[in-house]
Amino acid sequence: MILVIDADYLLYVTLYYFRKDDTLNQVEYFSKRVRELVKEIEIALGSEYDEVILAFSDLVNFRHEIDPMYKAKRKPRPDGYLKLKAEIGANFNVEQWDNFEADDICGWYAMYKGADIASQDNDVYTQVPVAYNISAKEVVMNSPIEINVALYKKAIIGDRVDNVKGLPKKYRNKMLEMLELIPKDAQKLIQLIDDQEVAELYIKNLSLVDINRLHENKVITWN
């Protein structure tokens, strides 16, 4: 059984507690936290893992090509980020994919490998069948319909944290109401849009918020 941990969060927490030049204590703290977390998840999910993967985000990702302002309001990575990540990579099974975020890696492993996922990020634990919410210390289970609804809802309302602009209120309310009625056929929501600019924003948002970009989704078009 595979466990994939969104390790960006753990790295940030480690850098918050220790000075950027205190590499020895940083690695020790991070390692201890990972071991504790794995045991915590094994108990919560009743699983035993023969492989644990720490997923990290690339410094750039495809979403910036779709929208250069994606996550533009986020604070820069803390000092010591790259150095600590390199140290962790020498001691753990780490994966970082070119042009993708840790979320995307988690989503791919969940969809294609049936892996368990651990993250503190709402993007992850609402878009995979089973996940462990690190912050809340709870198991989150989602049906295929719930995953579909979470994706389309975020594309409609946007995401302030990631600087994803929501649709105008005129369309937002109408589409959210319809989403509750046709969760299995959410790709039809675009038929409610009668403005090309709004339709383009909606399609762009779907590309930005979908962490399962690597599995086959239905193509959404507007005309």
Backbone as CSV, one residue per row, in Angstrom:
resi,resn,N_x,N_y,N_z,CA_x,CA_y,CA_z,C_x,C_y,C_z
1,MET,0.845,-1.196,0.000,0.000,0.000,0.000,0.883,1.251,0.000
2,ILE,0.468,2.228,-0.795,1.245,3.466,-0.928,0.563,4.604,-0.164
3,LEU,1.350,5.383,0.521,0.886,6.614,1.152,1.646,7.777,0.531
4,VAL,0.911,8.780,0.064,1.529,9.981,-0.498,1.181,11.167,0.397
5,ILE,2.197,11.845,0.873,2.010,12.990,1.778,2.347,14.278,1.041
6,ASP,1.441,15.239,1.103,1.702,16.582,0.576,2.691,17.238,1.537
7,ALA,3.978,17.170,1.183,5.038,17.528,2.137,5.402,19.008,2.144
8,ASP,4.850,19.786,1.234,5.123,21.228,1.240,4.769,21.837,2.597
9,TYR,3.617,21.450,3.094,3.135,21.978,4.373,4.105,21.659,5.509
10,LEU,4.553,20.413,5.575,5.466,20.009,6.644,6.787,20.766,6.556
11,LEU,7.219,21.028,5.344,8.468,21.759,5.168,8.321,23.200,5.658
12,TYR,7.191,23.829,5.322,6.952,25.203,5.777,6.894,25.289,7.300
13,VAL,6.215,24.318,7.902,6.117,24.306,9.368,7.497,24.175,9.993
14,THR,8.329,23.318,9.428,9.685,23.115,9.938,10.491,24.401,9.864
15,LEU,10.398,25.100,8.754,11.150,26.348,8.582,10.617,27.451,9.497
16,TYR,9.360,27.334,9.888,8.786,28.311,10.818,9.397,28.160,12.213
17,TYR,9.672,26.916,12.608,10.161,26.647,13.959,11.674,26.813,14.115
18,PHE,12.415,26.678,13.018,13.872,26.705,13.125,14.492,27.732,12.187
19,ARG,15.628,28.271,12.583,16.350,29.232,11.754,16.779,28.590,10.451
20,LYS,16.942,29.410,9.416,17.257,28.875,8.095,18.611,28.168,8.054
21,ASP,19.525,28.510,8.986,20.846,27.892,8.978,20.953,26.716,9.956
22,ASP,19.817,26.359,10.582,19.819,25.266,11.559,19.383,23.965,10.872
23,THR,20.121,23.559,9.873,19.716,22.435,9.027,19.591,21.128,9.798
24,LEU,20.511,20.877,10.720,20.510,19.622,11.469,19.207,19.439,12.230
25,ASN,18.805,20.461,12.982,17.561,20.371,13.745,16.339,20.381,12.833
26,GLN,16.428,21.059,11.710,15.321,21.070,10.755,15.048,19.662,10.236
27,VAL,16.103,18.987,9.809,15.955,17.633,9.260,15.457,16.673,10.343
28,GLU,15.976,16.811,11.551,15.564,15.939,12.650,14.091,16.134,12.977
29,TYR,13.662,17.386,13.040,12.257,17.683,13.344,11.352,17.168,12.227
30,PHE,11.727,17.447,10.975,10.928,17.020,9.835,10.799,15.494,9.815
31,SER,11.901,14.808,10.026,11.900,13.344,10.004,10.986,12.773,11.088
32,LYS,11.082,13.347,12.273,10.242,12.901,13.383,8.774,13.137,13.065
33,ARG,8.471,14.288,12.486,7.082,14.609,12.165,6.516,13.653,11.116
34,VAL,7.323,13.293,10.145,6.870,12.355,9.118,6.588,10.988,9.734
35,ARG,7.492,10.502,10.577,7.294,9.198,11.216,6.015,9.193,12.061
36,GLU,5.816,10.261,12.812,4.615,10.364,13.648,3.355,10.403,12.787
37,LEU,3.443,11.136,11.702,2.282,11.286,10.826,1.909,9.961,10.164
38,VAL,2.897,9.215,9.721,2.633,7.918,9.088,1.917,6.984,10.067
39,LYS,2.391,6.922,11.317,1.741,6.081,12.330,0.311,6.554,12.595
40,GLU,0.156,7.857,12.647,-1.153,8.463,12.882,-2.139,8.070,11.775
41,ILE,-1.666,8.096,10.554,-2.521,7.780,9.411,-2.801,6.286,9.346
42,GLU,-1.819,5.465,9.651,-2.030,4.015,9.648,-3.128,3.629,10.624
43,ILE,-3.141,4.270,11.777,-4.184,3.993,12.776,-5.532,4.496,12.274
44,ALA,-5.548,5.708,11.732,-6.808,6.321,11.292,-7.448,5.573,10.126
45,LEU,-6.613,5.101,9.180,-7.136,4.442,7.987,-7.068,2.920,8.069
46,GLY,-6.459,2.405,9.140,-6.345,0.962,9.288,-5.483,0.330,8.210
47,SER,-4.448,1.047,7.800,-3.580,0.572,6.717,-2.151,0.391,7.212
48,GLU,-1.386,-0.409,6.457,0.055,-0.516,6.669,0.727,-0.192,5.340
49,TYR,1.698,0.693,5.372,2.293,1.174,4.130,3.685,0.593,3.906
50,ASP,3.862,0.033,2.710,5.188,-0.453,2.352,5.948,0.574,1.522
51,GLU,5.258,1.680,1.187,5.923,2.772,0.480,5.290,4.099,0.895
52,VAL,6.150,5.040,1.301,5.695,6.390,1.653,6.405,7.378,0.736
53,ILE,5.615,8.186,0.043,6.158,9.172,-0.895,5.860,10.566,-0.381
54,LEU,6.885,11.404,-0.352,6.708,12.810,-0.001,6.628,13.615,-1.295
55,ALA,5.502,14.263,-1.512,5.283,15.026,-2.744,5.588,16.505,-2.513
56,PHE,6.384,17.070,-3.412,6.719,18.494,-3.349,6.319,19.183,-4.651
57,SER,5.983,20.460,-4.540,5.635,21.252,-5.717,6.881,21.739,-6.439
58,ASP,6.789,21.789,-7.761,7.850,22.408,-8.541,7.791,23.913,-8.304
59,LEU,8.896,24.610,-8.544,8.922,26.062,-8.336,7.998,26.780,-9.304
60,VAL,7.786,26.194,-10.480,6.828,26.734,-11.451,5.891,25.599,-11.839
61,ASN,4.678,25.951,-12.306,3.771,24.894,-12.756,2.901,25.386,-13.900
62,PHE,2.249,24.443,-14.553,1.501,24.752,-15.770,0.416,25.800,-15.545
63,ARG,-0.057,25.966,-14.325,-1.129,26.924,-14.063,-0.680,28.369,-14.305
64,HIS,0.592,28.626,-14.148,1.090,29.970,-14.423,1.052,30.281,-15.918
65,GLU,1.076,29.248,-16.751,0.944,29.459,-18.193,-0.508,29.782,-18.542
66,ILE,-1.436,29.213,-17.780,-2.857,29.483,-17.996,-3.213,30.866,-17.463
67,ASP,-2.677,31.199,-16.300,-2.948,32.489,-15.664,-1.708,32.932,-14.889
68,PRO,-0.965,33.914,-15.413,0.256,34.391,-14.739,0.010,34.909,-13.327
69,MET,-1.243,35.245,-13.005,-1.562,35.782,-11.685,-1.952,34.697,-10.686
70,TYR,-1.885,33.443,-11.100,-2.222,32.339,-10.206,-1.296,32.372,-8.982
71,LYS,-1.898,32.365,-7.803,-1.189,32.410,-6.518,-0.280,33.635,-6.385
72,ALA,-0.600,34.692,-7.112,0.253,35.889,-7.095,0.263,36.583,-5.735
73,LYS,-0.761,36.334,-4.920,-0.841,36.994,-3.613,-0.176,36.183,-2.499
74,ARG,0.330,35.017,-2.851,0.998,34.184,-1.853,2.344,34.801,-1.458
75,LYS,2.723,34.590,-0.212,4.035,35.035,0.239,5.109,34.183,-0.435
76,PRO,6.287,34.744,-0.669,7.362,33.937,-1.273,7.764,32.794,-0.351
77,ARG,8.353,31.774,-0.925,8.817,30.648,-0.112,9.824,31.133,0.916
78,PRO,9.789,30.572,2.123,10.686,31.044,3.188,12.152,30.761,2.880
79,ASP,13.007,31.554,3.488,14.451,31.339,3.339,14.813,29.929,3.792
80,GLY,15.689,29.305,3.050,16.121,27.957,3.411,15.278,26.864,2.801
81,TYR,14.253,27.221,2.040,13.329,26.237,1.472,14.059,25.228,0.582
82,LEU,14.807,25.717,-0.381,15.465,24.821,-1.335,16.540,23.965,-0.662
83,LYS,17.264,24.565,0.266,18.316,23.820,0.953,17.733,22.679,1.767
84,LEU,16.671,22.964,2.519,16.058,21.926,3.340,15.427,20.843,2.468
85,LYS,14.814,21.234,1.363,14.197,20.244,0.487,15.249,19.300,-0.090
86,ALA,16.412,19.836,-0.396,17.496,18.996,-0.908,17.952,17.995,0.155
87,GLU,18.026,18.436,1.396,18.421,17.544,2.495,17.379,16.440,2.685
88,ILE,16.120,16.811,2.596,15.043,15.838,2.762,15.087,14.811,1.633
89,GLY,15.379,15.278,0.435,15.451,14.387,-0.714,16.525,13.328,-0.591
90,ALA,17.525,13.609,0.213,18.609,12.641,0.414,18.242,11.586,1.461
91,ASN,17.157,11.821,2.191,16.797,10.927,3.289,15.436,10.256,3.133
92,PHE,14.638,10.721,2.169,13.286,10.194,1.999,13.009,9.885,0.534
93,ASN,11.923,9.154,0.325,11.433,8.884,-1.018,10.610,10.096,-1.462
94,VAL,11.211,10.935,-2.280,10.615,12.216,-2.652,10.265,12.225,-4.135
95,GLU,9.109,12.827,-4.454,8.754,13.036,-5.856,8.383,14.496,-6.079
96,GLN,8.967,15.059,-7.128,8.629,16.404,-7.574,8.594,16.357,-9.099
97,TRP,7.442,16.712,-9.673,7.274,16.614,-11.117,7.400,17.998,-11.749
98,ASP,8.071,18.066,-12.866,8.222,19.333,-13.574,6.855,19.921,-13.921
99,ASN,6.674,21.175,-13.552,5.466,21.941,-13.890,4.200,21.500,-13.166
100,PHE,4.344,20.732,-12.092,3.161,20.318,-11.335,3.341,20.607,-9.849
101,GLU,2.196,20.713,-9.161,2.204,20.934,-7.722,2.105,19.594,-6.987
102,ALA,2.379,19.638,-5.699,2.244,18.438,-4.877,0.807,17.909,-4.941
103,ASP,-0.169,18.809,-5.026,-1.571,18.413,-5.148,-1.783,17.473,-6.328
104,ASP,-1.154,17.816,-7.454,-1.328,17.026,-8.671,-0.748,15.626,-8.515
105,ILE,0.391,15.544,-7.847,1.019,14.244,-7.601,0.103,13.389,-6.723
106,CYS,-0.430,14.004,-5.683,-1.357,13.290,-4.797,-2.568,12.794,-5.577
107,GLY,-3.139,13.661,-6.394,-4.315,13.294,-7.176,-4.035,12.144,-8.125
108,TRP,-2.866,12.167,-8.779,-2.517,11.109,-9.728,-2.373,9.761,-9.021
109,TYR,-1.669,9.751,-7.901,-1.473,8.498,-7.166,-2.796,7.952,-6.628
110,ALA,-3.676,8.844,-6.207,-4.976,8.395,-5.705,-5.805,7.772,-6.819
111,MET,-5.813,8.407,-7.994,-6.651,7.955,-9.094,-6.094,6.729,-9.797
112,TYR,-4.770,6.675,-9.979,-4.173,5.618,-10.787,-3.554,4.472,-9.986
113,LYS,-3.147,4.751,-8.765,-2.474,3.733,-7.963,-3.261,3.323,-6.724
114,GLY,-4.395,3.967,-6.507,-5.199,3.643,-5.331,-4.514,3.984,-4.026
115,ALA,-3.618,4.957,-4.071,-2.851,5.328,-2.879,-3.696,6.108,-1.884
116,ASP,-3.318,6.014,-0.613,-3.885,6.888,0.404,-3.141,8.220,0.346
117,ILE,-3.865,9.285,0.649,-3.317,10.632,0.530,-3.423,11.355,1.865
118,ALA,-2.407,12.123,2.189,-2.451,12.958,3.391,-2.098,14.383,3.004
119,SER,-2.946,15.316,3.410,-2.716,16.719,3.065,-3.503,17.612,4.016
120,GLN,-3.117,18.865,4.079,-3.893,19.857,4.808,-4.656,20.747,3.826
121,ASP,-4.503,20.462,2.541,-5.027,21.318,1.487,-6.410,20.855,1.040
122,ASN,-7.359,21.762,1.078,-8.731,21.456,0.672,-8.787,20.938,-0.759
123,ASP,-7.884,21.413,-1.620,-7.866,20.953,-3.008,-7.658,19.451,-3.094
124,VAL,-6.855,18.923,-2.199,-6.539,17.506,-2.234,-7.658,16.670,-1.634
125,TYR,-8.031,16.974,-0.387,-8.938,16.044,0.278,-10.404,16.193,-0.139
126,THR,-10.689,17.069,-1.096,-12.037,17.087,-1.671,-12.053,16.492,-3.081
127,GLN,-10.876,16.165,-3.630,-10.836,15.691,-5.014,-10.261,14.279,-5.152
128,VAL,-10.164,13.559,-4.049,-9.736,12.157,-4.103,-10.719,11.318,-3.276
129,PRO,-10.806,10.007,-3.557,-11.784,9.169,-2.844,-11.552,9.088,-1.339
130,VAL,-10.295,8.916,-0.923,-9.982,8.800,0.497,-8.743,9.630,0.798
131,ALA,-8.805,10.411,1.857,-7.655,11.226,2.226,-7.644,11.446,3.729
132,TYR,-6.468,11.813,4.223,-6.336,12.164,5.642,-6.022,13.641,5.725
133,ASN,-6.884,14.372,6.422,-6.698,15.810,6.615,-5.710,16.015,7.766
134,ILE,-4.497,16.438,7.441,-3.436,16.558,8.439,-3.805,17.553,9.527
135,SER,-4.350,18.684,9.151,-4.670,19.727,10.132,-5.787,19.308,11.074
136,ALA,-6.849,18.755,10.507,-8.009,18.368,11.310,-7.846,16.999,11.965
137,LYS,-6.818,16.247,11.524,-6.581,14.895,12.036,-7.819,14.017,11.866
138,GLU,-8.351,14.020,10.647,-9.528,13.219,10.379,-9.483,12.640,8.976
139,VAL,-10.191,11.530,8.795,-10.292,10.874,7.501,-11.428,11.516,6.711
140,VAL,-11.156,11.804,5.449,-12.169,12.379,4.566,-12.432,11.390,3.439
141,MET,-13.716,11.049,3.240,-14.088,10.130,2.173,-15.053,10.841,1.226
142,ASN,-14.795,10.710,-0.073,-15.605,11.395,-1.072,-16.094,10.411,-2.134
143,SER,-17.366,10.509,-2.459,-17.902,9.718,-3.562,-17.518,10.394,-4.877
144,PRO,-17.613,9.677,-6.003,-17.323,10.310,-7.290,-18.146,11.579,-7.529
145,ILE,-19.398,11.564,-7.096,-20.254,12.743,-7.277,-19.751,13.900,-6.427
146,GLU,-19.359,13.619,-5.186,-18.849,14.676,-4.306,-17.563,15.294,-4.865
147,ILE,-16.733,14.451,-5.462,-15.499,14.950,-6.073,-15.837,15.873,-7.237
148,ASN,-16.800,15.452,-8.039,-17.225,16.251,-9.184,-17.785,17.597,-8.740
149,VAL,-18.624,17.579,-7.722,-19.241,18.804,-7.215,-18.180,19.760,-6.660
150,ALA,-17.214,19.229,-5.919,-16.161,20.071,-5.337,-15.365,20.788,-6.418
151,LEU,-15.058,20.076,-7.496,-14.296,20.660,-8.594,-15.060,21.797,-9.256
152,TYR,-16.290,21.527,-9.657,-17.066,22.535,-10.386,-17.450,23.711,-9.494
153,LYS,-17.726,23.431,-8.242,-18.074,24.517,-7.318,-16.924,25.506,-7.183
154,LYS,-15.701,24.977,-7.083,-14.551,25.868,-6.941,-14.306,26.667,-8.217
155,ALA,-14.562,26.060,-9.362,-14.409,26.776,-10.628,-15.420,27.917,-10.728
156,ILE,-16.566,27.739,-10.099,-17.615,28.756,-10.141,-17.342,29.888,-9.156
157,ILE,-17.022,29.541,-7.903,-16.881,30.576,-6.869,-15.468,31.139,-6.791
158,GLY,-14.477,30.420,-7.371,-13.098,30.904,-7.327,-12.414,30.529,-6.024
159,ASP,-11.215,31.056,-5.867,-10.407,30.746,-4.688,-9.518,31.947,-4.381
160,ARG,-9.826,32.651,-3.308,-9.050,33.844,-2.959,-7.609,33.509,-2.618
161,VAL,-7.407,32.394,-1.947,-6.062,32.001,-1.534,-5.153,31.804,-2.746
162,ASP,-5.689,31.149,-3.773,-4.904,30.885,-4.979,-5.069,31.970,-6.036
163,ASN,-5.833,33.000,-5.700,-6.058,34.125,-6.617,-6.778,33.680,-7.894
164,VAL,-7.764,32.803,-7.712,-8.598,32.366,-8.826,-9.909,33.144,-8.757
165,LYS,-10.175,33.939,-9.767,-11.342,34.823,-9.778,-12.623,34.039,-10.012
166,GLY,-13.637,34.276,-9.171,-14.921,33.611,-9.334,-15.748,34.242,-10.445
167,LEU,-16.809,33.559,-10.833,-17.681,34.078,-11.875,-18.555,35.203,-11.332
168,PRO,-19.035,36.087,-12.198,-19.952,37.151,-11.753,-21.172,36.557,-11.048
169,LYS,-21.694,37.301,-10.102,-22.803,36.814,-9.273,-23.990,36.349,-10.100
170,LYS,-24.257,37.040,-11.196,-25.376,36.692,-12.078,-25.317,35.222,-12.493
171,TYR,-24.129,34.739,-12.796,-23.961,33.361,-13.241,-23.685,32.418,-12.070
172,ARG,-22.965,32.921,-11.084,-22.542,32.077,-9.957,-23.734,31.446,-9.245
173,ASN,-24.688,32.260,-8.852,-25.827,31.736,-8.102,-26.637,30.727,-8.907
174,LYS,-26.861,31.060,-10.166,-27.648,30.177,-11.031,-26.943,28.838,-11.247
175,MET,-25.634,28.880,-11.431,-24.883,27.654,-11.694,-24.746,26.796,-10.447
176,LEU,-24.614,27.421,-9.284,-24.533,26.652,-8.038,-25.846,25.935,-7.754
177,GLU,-26.958,26.600,-8.043,-28.264,25.969,-7.861,-28.420,24.772,-8.789
178,MET,-27.986,24.947,-10.035,-28.107,23.863,-11.001,-27.165,22.710,-10.662
179,LEU,-25.997,23.033,-10.105,-25.030,22.000,-9.733,-25.624,21.030,-8.718
180,GLU,-26.450,21.533,-7.809,-27.101,20.661,-6.827,-28.110,19.721,-7.490
181,LEU,-28.657,20.164,-8.605,-29.678,19.370,-9.287,-29.080,18.340,-10.239
182,ILE,-27.930,18.693,-10.852,-27.345,17.775,-11.846,-25.863,17.499,-11.526
183,PRO,-25.536,17.018,-10.343,-24.130,16.813,-9.982,-23.398,15.835,-10.901
184,LYS,-24.132,14.866,-11.462,-23.495,13.886,-12.349,-23.203,14.470,-13.731
185,ASP,-23.923,15.500,-14.085,-23.782,16.105,-15.412,-23.308,17.545,-15.318
186,ALA,-22.359,17.784,-14.392,-21.915,19.150,-14.134,-21.276,19.799,-15.357
187,GLN,-20.784,18.986,-16.309,-20.165,19.565,-17.489,-21.176,20.371,-18.322
188,LYS,-22.471,20.145,-18.079,-23.511,20.874,-18.813,-23.750,22.280,-18.259
189,LEU,-23.147,22.591,-17.120,-23.381,23.898,-16.498,-23.000,25.047,-17.415
190,ILE,-22.038,24.827,-18.270,-21.576,25.903,-19.139,-22.680,26.389,-20.072
191,GLN,-23.713,25.579,-20.265,-24.831,25.979,-21.118,-25.609,27.155,-20.528
192,LEU,-25.392,27.411,-19.239,-26.075,28.534,-18.580,-25.369,29.863,-18.828
193,ILE,-24.203,29.806,-19.454,-23.416,31.020,-19.692,-23.692,31.535,-21.103
194,ASP,-24.088,32.799,-21.193,-24.397,33.396,-22.496,-23.412,34.506,-22.874
195,ASP,-22.271,34.507,-22.191,-21.259,35.534,-22.447,-19.912,34.843,-22.666
196,GLN,-19.258,35.140,-23.784,-18.017,34.449,-24.123,-16.906,34.702,-23.106
197,GLU,-16.791,35.929,-22.614,-15.739,36.255,-21.649,-15.915,35.466,-20.358
198,VAL,-17.165,35.346,-19.894,-17.448,34.576,-18.678,-17.174,33.089,-18.921
199,ALA,-17.546,32.609,-20.090,-17.301,31.205,-20.423,-15.810,30.905,-20.432
200,GLU,-15.022,31.808,-20.977,-13.569,31.610,-21.013,-12.982,31.610,-19.609
201,LEU,-13.520,32.466,-18.730,-13.067,32.490,-17.335,-13.402,31.164,-16.656
202,TYR,-14.579,30.656,-16.894,-15.022,29.396,-16.292,-14.140,28.236,-16.741
203,ILE,-13.876,28.148,-18.031,-13.028,27.076,-18.561,-11.617,27.189,-17.996
204,LYS,-11.119,28.413,-17.893,-9.796,28.629,-17.311,-9.773,28.176,-15.860
205,ASN,-10.814,28.514,-15.108,-10.876,28.121,-13.699,-10.873,26.607,-13.527
206,LEU,-11.570,25.908,-14.391,-11.590,24.447,-14.312,-10.180,23.883,-14.469
207,SER,-9.413,24.473,-15.364,-8.029,24.020,-15.565,-7.154,24.341,-14.359
208,LEU,-7.449,25.438,-13.678,-6.637,25.862,-12.539,-6.908,25.035,-11.292
209,VAL,-8.158,24.656,-11.069,-8.514,24.022,-9.798,-8.489,22.503,-9.842
210,ASP,-8.406,21.902,-11.015,-8.457,20.442,-11.135,-7.091,19.843,-10.828
211,ILE,-6.974,19.115,-9.705,-5.689,18.483,-9.372,-5.528,17.139,-10.068
212,ASN,-6.567,16.704,-10.759,-6.496,15.421,-11.467,-6.324,15.634,-12.967
213,ARG,-5.538,16.608,-13.314,-5.314,16.984,-14.715,-4.772,15.804,-15.524
214,LEU,-4.059,14.890,-14.883,-3.413,13.817,-15.614,-4.328,12.630,-15.903
215,HIS,-5.547,12.640,-15.352,-6.461,11.580,-15.760,-7.450,12.157,-16.761
216,GLU,-8.127,11.313,-17.463,-8.969,11.767,-18.570,-10.259,12.412,-18.052
217,ASN,-10.361,13.716,-18.274,-11.594,14.432,-17.949,-12.367,14.717,-19.241
218,LYS,-13.644,14.917,-19.114,-14.424,15.350,-20.270,-14.003,16.776,-20.620
219,VAL,-13.901,17.026,-21.906,-13.483,18.364,-22.345,-14.686,19.294,-22.294
220,ILE,-14.499,20.448,-21.659,-15.584,21.431,-21.554,-15.350,22.512,-22.601
221,THR,-16.339,22.734,-23.435,-16.239,23.774,-24.461,-17.454,24.690,-24.414
222,TRP,-17.318,25.846,-25.035,-18.427,26.818,-25.071,-18.548,27.329,-26.483
223,ASN,-19.784,27.482,-26.948,-19.970,28.070,-28.279,-21.326,28.751,-28.350
